[in-house]
């Protein structure tokens, strides 16, 4: 029996992605998951940016 591929949507653009980054991008913002394209936009020159880990659709075993 094969493993089921997990899915999650980017909180910024709503696209499904195999790898998402957990970030905060506003001073009092919540943690959100964003794709690599949105991650590049939100992290550059942002003094409130915080990285909180990486979510992957395929878990290591």
Secondary structure, 3 states (H helix, E strand, C coil): CCCCCCCCECCCCCCECCEEEEEECCCCCCCEEECHHHHHHHHCCCCCCEEEEEEECCCCC
